[in-house]
């Protein structure tokens, strides 16, 4: 039994992995501690054929690759490769088809009838639909591209009079600016479909992140969010990590496992064992679902690691 730990990187990262200094050394070490051979596989589009050959030799691939990585690369080459591996019998987590159902911003729209939603979620599938939505703004909203990471393509937007908008990008270091509607539409032109949700002020409670292995809560994160909250770039706050039995997060964890997750699975048509071995859900005060992360969940609480590995081993045994 052999498992590939797949992550994005350049030639230098591949050299470090070959020299015994890979990323995700903790994951590789835990697989080995549980008696499973694990190997680092460093992905980039230019070495896709090499990665394909490596995946033919493993029983499972646990993947950490952002939807946008490597200075602008997308997963358009990687995802077909992973589908091919899965069709050949390799357990892939997260499978690209599950990412499309669960790990894009559309999940907020698809589950808007659930109690974790603000309910006022809109999906714009064309620039004309987005223009009409922006023209109807009466207060601050959050505009998100369907696939992104690190705040890329996430904006707080509010009317500034006439056809002007006051916007703030969630990317670190961004400053509030005033632009015309046409200028903002040009910014969004490459996003494809766009999600529109109410702006929820995250302070003082901050954001709670529930880390999951399949349908089980395996840890928590807590962070006082500063993105989208100030006209000036605020000081980013660290995320603190906790085990699954942390007392102050038991209510939200139990609600996720027993209420929200079964309803989400039914709405999306996703079985519990098809859920990734590591994923997370972010909640703002309310609680209101902010987003679900699937493609590259890292870092995560130490307590989640044995569960992640055990779940992967169990899935291999089932194949």
N, C-alpha and C positions, 0 to 999 in steps of 0.2 A: 504494500500500500504506500503510495507516494502522493503528496499534496503540493501543489504549486501556490506560493504566495505571490500574487501578481501586483505590481505597482509600476507607475510611470517613472521614467527617468532617462537621462542622456547617457552618452558613452562613459562619462566619468562614474555615473551611478552603477553602470554595468561592471566597470572595473572594480569598484568598491565591493560589490556583491561577490565577484569572483575571488576577491582577496579575503572574504570572510567578514566583511563589514556592511551587511545589507541593512536597508530600512526594514522596519517591522521585525527586528531581531527577537523581540519579545514574543511575537506570534510564532515565529519559526521555533523558538526555544520551547514554547508550551506544547506545540505539536510533538516535538521530540520527547518531551517529558512524559507525554501520554503514549509514547511508543510508536509514533508515526513519523516516517521520513518526510521531511518538508524541505523544499528548495525555493530560493528566491528566483523570480522571473521578472526581469525589468523590461517593461513595455515601452516602445515608441513605434510610430507608424513605419519607420524605415527598417525596423527589424521584425515586422509582423510575421514574415515567413519563418524566421527562426523561432519566434514564440509559438507559432502553430506547431512546429515540430516538437517543442518542449511539452506542449499540452497533450500531445498524443501519448506521452509516457506517464501521465499521472491519472489518479482516480478522482481528484477534485482540484478545483481552482478557486481560491478565495481572493477576490479582486478588489483592489483599492486604486481606482483611476477616476479622476474627476470628469464631469461632462465636458469641461473645457480645461485643457491641460497642455503642458509643453509649449507655452507661448502662443496659444491660439489653436492648437490641434483640438479636434473634437473626437468623439468615439465612433466616427463613421467607418473606420477601418477595424477597430477593435471589436465592436459589437457583432458584426457578422462572423468574425473569428471565434468569439465565445459561443455564439449560437451553433456553429459547426462543431465545436468541442462538445457541447451539451448533447447534440444529436448523436454523437459518437459514444455517448455513455459517461462522459465526465460530469460530475456534479459541479455546477458553476454557481457561485454566490457572490454578488447578486447577478442573477440571470438578466440579460438586457431587456427581455420582455417584461419582467417584473419591475425593473427600473421605470419603464415607460408607463406602467399602470400606477406605481406607488411613489416613485421618486421624482416626479415632475410637479410643477406648481398646479397642474390641472387637477391633482387629487383634492385640492381645496375646493374647486368647483364641483367635482363629482360627489363630494361628501357634504355639500353645503346645507343639506337638510338635517344633518346630525347636530347634536347638542354641543359639539366642540367647535362649531362654526359660528361666525358672526351672522351668517345667513345672507348678508348682502355681498355676495361674491359674484363678480361678473367676468366673463371670458370673451375677449375680443380676438376674432380669428382673421381679421384683415385690418389694414391701416384705416380704412373708412370707418369700421366699427370703433376702432380706438379713437379716431377723431371725434366721433359723435359722443363717446363716453367722456372725453376730456372737455368737450364743450359744455357738458351738463354738470361739471364739478361744482359743488357748493361748499366744499370743505376739504381737508387733507385726506388723501387716499394713498395707498401703496400700489404701485405698478410694478409687476414682476415679469421678466421673461420666463418662458416655460422651463428652460433648463439653464442653470447657472450655478456658480459657486462663489464663496467669499464675498457675497454682496454684489457680485457682478450682475448688472441688469435689474437691480432692485432700487426703486426710487420712491421717495415721498414727494407727492405732487399736490399742489393746491393752486386755486385761481389767484392771479395777481392783477386782474382788471383787464378788460378788453380781451385780446387774444393772447395775453401774456400768462405765463405759468411760473410759479416759484417751485423749484425742484432741488432735491438733495439726493445724491447717489449714496448708496450704502457702502461703497468701497471705502476702505480705510483712507483717511486723509482728505476726503471730499469736502467741498464747501458748498453751501447753499448758493444758488444762482437763479437769475431770472432770465427766461428764454421765451421766444415766441412759440406758439403751438407748432408751427411748421418746423422749427428747429428741434423741438422735442420729438416730433414724429420722425425726423431724420435720424435721430439717435436710436429710436426704437425700430428702425427699418429692418435691421438684421435679426430681430428677436423672433420672428414668426408670430405665433399666437401669444397673447399677453393676458395675464391675470390682473384683475383690479379688485382690491379688498380694502375695507376701512383701515385707517391708521389707528393702531392701538398704542397708547402711551405705555411703555413697558415698566417704567419706574413707579413706585419704589420696590415692588415685589421682584422685578427682574424676570428672566425667562428660565423655565425649567425644561431641561432636555431629558427625555426618557430613553434610555438605551435598551434595545431589544435583541434577543436571540429568538428567531421565529416569533412565537406569540408570548414570550416570557420577558418580563422586565428584568434586566440583569445589571442595572446601575442607573445613576442619575448624574446630571450636570446642572449647575446653577450659575447664572451669569447676570450681572446688571448691565443690560444692553445699552450701548451709547449710540449705535448707528441709527440714523434718521431722526435723532432727538434734538439736534442743535445746529444752528447756522454755522458755527465754527467747529472744526474737527476736534471732537472731544478725546480724552485719553481713553483708549480701549481698556476694558476691564477684563481680568482673567476669568476663565471658567473654572469652577471648582468641581471636583469629581467625588462621587459618593457611592457606596455599595447599595444593593437593592433593598436592604433593610433600614435605610436611613429614615428615622421617624417622621420628619417633616414632609416627606414626599410620598408617604404611604397612600394617602387618599387619591392623589392623581394617578399613581401607579396602578392601584386597584381598579380605578375607573377605566383606565386604558385597557387593562387586560380583560375585564368582565363586560364592559359596555361598548366602548368605542371601537376596539379592535374587531370584535365579531361583526359589528355593523359595517365597518369599513370593508372587511373581507367580503361580506355579502354584496355590498354596493359595487365592488371592483371585480368580484369573481376570482378571489385569490385564496387558495387553501392555506392552512397554517404552515404546512411543511414546505410550501413554496415561498414563504417569507424568507428574507435573507438571514444568514447566521449572525450578522451585525447590521443594525439599522437604528435610526432614532427618530423621535417626534419631538418638535419644539412647541412649547406652550407659553403664550403670553398671559397676563392676568385675565381672568374670566372664569375658567381657563378657556382660551381661544387657540386653536391650532394655528401656528405660524407657518410651519413647513415640515415636510418629512425628508430626511436625508438617507440615501441608499447607496449611491455610487462610491463614496470614499469617506466612510465614517472613521475619522481618526483625528485626535486621540480619543480614547474611551476609558472608562474606569477599569482599574486592574481586576476588579471582581468579575468583569464580563469576560475576560480572556479564557478561563477554563470552560465556561459555558459555550463560547464560540467554537472552541476546538472540539469539545465533546459532541456538539450538534453536527459538525462537519463529519466526524468519524461515524456517527450514527447514520447520516445520510449515505455515506459510502457503503455501509453495511447493507443498506436497503436496496442497493442497485444490482 
